[in-house]
């Protein structure tokens, strides 16, 4: 599942995000969502979130519970 829809993302789920510094390389960082930072219902580049370790990026992949 991709991370373009805000309704698919809730705090506590496991996701892979692309950090701002990694946007050119496409390197993904795995973590647990702490906060959802995007207010709109959808975003073409992925919903922006903060992970529990404090890193911020756009969701590229959502792992089912």
Steps between C-alpha positions, in 0.01 A plus 500: 500500500639841412491799733301748292175481702488644852215264601735200459751634754454497877748550785661172600514335158823387335597691184791577271567868435732694274690770688552842337874427469426165330249622242755489215631153589166353603641337815221399735496510880278260694330607821184543705274804444478740794327802339335576166618838374305534172154652547355425154323170426747404226844601376660383173847457657380332818358613833763668720546336839729511805634164616541401865876568470431858383580460128262673258422387147234400250339156520587274207380164634262389774540163670180324613458431871 
